[in-house]
Amino acid sequence: MLDFEFYAPTKVVFGKNAESRVGELVQAQKCKKVLVHYGGNSAKASGLLDRIFRSLTERKIAYVSLGGVVPNPRLSKVYEGIGLCRKEDVDFILAVGGGSVIDSAKAISYGLSNPFDVWDLFMKKQNAQAFMPLGVVLTIAASGSEMSNSTVITNEDGWLKRGYNDDLSRPVFAVMNPELTYSLPPYQTASGCVDILMHTLERYFTPGDTFDMTDRIAEQLLRTVMENARILRAEPRNYKARAEIMWAGSLSHNGLTGCGASGDWVCHKLEHELGGLFDVAHGAGLAAVWGSWARYVYRTKPSRFAQFAVRVMDVPADADGEDALCLKGIEAMEAFFHEIGMPVNVAEMSIRLTDAQIEEMAKKAYEGSGTIYGFRKIEEEDMRRIYEMAR
Amino acid sequence: MLDFEFYAPTKVVFGKNAESRVGELVQAQKCKKVLVHYGGNSAKASGLLDRIFRSLTERKIAYVSLGGVVPNPRLSKVYEGIGLCRKEDVDFILAVGGGSVIDSAKAISYGLSNPFDVWDLFMKKQNAQAFMPLGVVLTIAASGSEMSNSTVITNEDGWLKRGYNDDLSRPVFAVMNPELTYSLPPYQTASGCVDILMHTLERYFTPGDTFDMTDRIAEQLLRTVMENARILRAEPRNYKARAEIMWAGSLSHNGLTGCGASGDWVCHKLEHELGGLFDVAHGAGLAAVWGSWARYVYRTKPSRFAQFAVRVMDVPADADGEDALCLKGIEAMEAFFHEIGMPVNVAEMSIRLTDAQIEEMAKKAYEGSGTIYGFRKIEEEDMRRIYEMAR
């Protein structure tokens, strides 16, 4: 096991009607003016935005709002937010939405607080020195961005989807009411569940020795998400299932499931190019590459995939040898993806990848990440091969 | 499941030689002068204190020090610390030790930051409004105080042992090097393990509906601690086992294992009186009352004790009915306590409780807590009976 740091300072307020406490939570930040940042029409149509505005007004907190964040959130919207906040002298950002909105809000905050173009962070040309405080009202269980130190933004110029991680960006509070996720369409719910699973899987598949405490939390989180994702197929308004998944989503990406391990993150890197080029749902894109990645790398340390098969996927340990055990674990996960309506390759997202597109994605992914020393060392050529397997 | 808040802002720096980063971590707090608070001679004799002083000096951080904190830390030492800090104009406290030292440091911080006698907090006469920031270098895995919002102090005037909980008191950082716990005597190591188990058990045994995500983390934490406590009986210098227990200790009491549940805490209340009167090791005192508490209450919700028996204690689910299952789970936990050298009743701590002492403890416990609405409603008479069962 490796030395580690764990830092998850976000105050979580979890439960029914939790959003009614937004005014109180923002007030505790002693800010002058809030940017309420949101996505499409659902937050408006559901009345959520109005409830939040009311909660702020009741506490006499001034605010401006900016909607229109799209999935795979765009750099242009970030610039728009930075401009608005400068003009309005905003000093606190409230993200009302899922990962796209939170990530857009994080990027706005970086842009407001640092003396360089915010995209320089994502191109690894600069490091952040400061961050304007951010709170979250979560409406989609998926990204874990409500407690994480990550943000991912897509630059329309070249359709580059790039991430930046810094503990500065962990939100000061996250309001989580599972009821707010009732209205998500099944595909988006399932895609969110895959994203949650992957935040733990990307930490779980690590080449070195691991920490039992971390492994066991990770394994139980994966089981909890899969069980409850199945329940939601039949009962999208099951409060407990929504709650289990929402909380698992935060724990999956706040660092807890990676303590003492180095992590992999290859699937995320590969998906970023799919997301950048084809605007696919993030979780669906992850599901589409995971099996191919797993088959490509599992022989590096079969014992790890065997442990996954037995402890997470309930493959009987006395299967036909370790290699078969690994493959059965991978197949079981893919069967689960299918069960909840997720793809296990790119074609199942109705995308016919050309050789040229694969070449382009591998090139861009490698430019973005360089050699990845994850579960197995991954170079540009490996990326190309995994895309080919996943096409 | 209940609504909940989760707030664990402590930055954890975990691993070998982690204490060398103390200077850097304190410097980030931008303080003028530090109180280094510690216990007995072991921190001195091991050279740890010198390493910490050196780390502070290298960063040109001024400090004063105050040792002499004893197990079941005393109010008189807290007053001494408050006086010293006022005189020396201290604005940051660094606790170097285990739960006793951290709790003493927390009480000093409360005393420095609030305009009333600090004991008023513990007598529930006042609420804290402020807290001087606190960092921790942990040397004993047990109390979880390095991430928790709790502190427990013993007032020698009447030997009252009382706790106070407030999120203000969560340390800003906790440095955890498992090697620092190598030299703990087996009895203290085992007592610490019981304390860790109990912080989760007190949350686990809750009468209402529970959260699967929380249950599963709790169950795996309990299993991890038990497995590694056994390893440490034979190999006290096993790094991985020390690390598993140290991290489990923090997770057990930072709130994670109680999300969505109401908790019980009766055993802690009962132990506080034993600790106050007889100065027993906290974990040992908890082990001495747990089985009696469990037998007294399990019929309130046998399904919960049955789940514990099966998932945590590996009792076969097809035992002779639910009642037998519950009792076998309790017996298995007591067998584990014995296995690691812990008592399962008060007599095994060489204390012969008189009727008058039981009467006195029940009275004081009830005065301190009132009726406890935990796994089962507990009044003074119930406390008396549990003490009698545990004597």
Interface residues (C-beta under 8 A of the other chain):
Chain A: M1 L2 D3 F4 E5 F6 Y7 A8 P9 K11 V12 V13 F14 G15 K16 A18 D209 F211 D212 M213 R216 I217 E219 Q220 L221 R223 T224 E227 N228 K240 A243 E244 W247 A248 L251 L256 C259 G260
Chain B: M1 L2 D3 F4 E5 F6 Y7 A8 P9 K11 V12 V13 F14 G15 K16 A18 D209 F211 D212 M213 R216 I217 E219 Q220 L221 R223 T224 E227 N228 K240 A243 E244 W247 A248 L251 L256 C259 G260
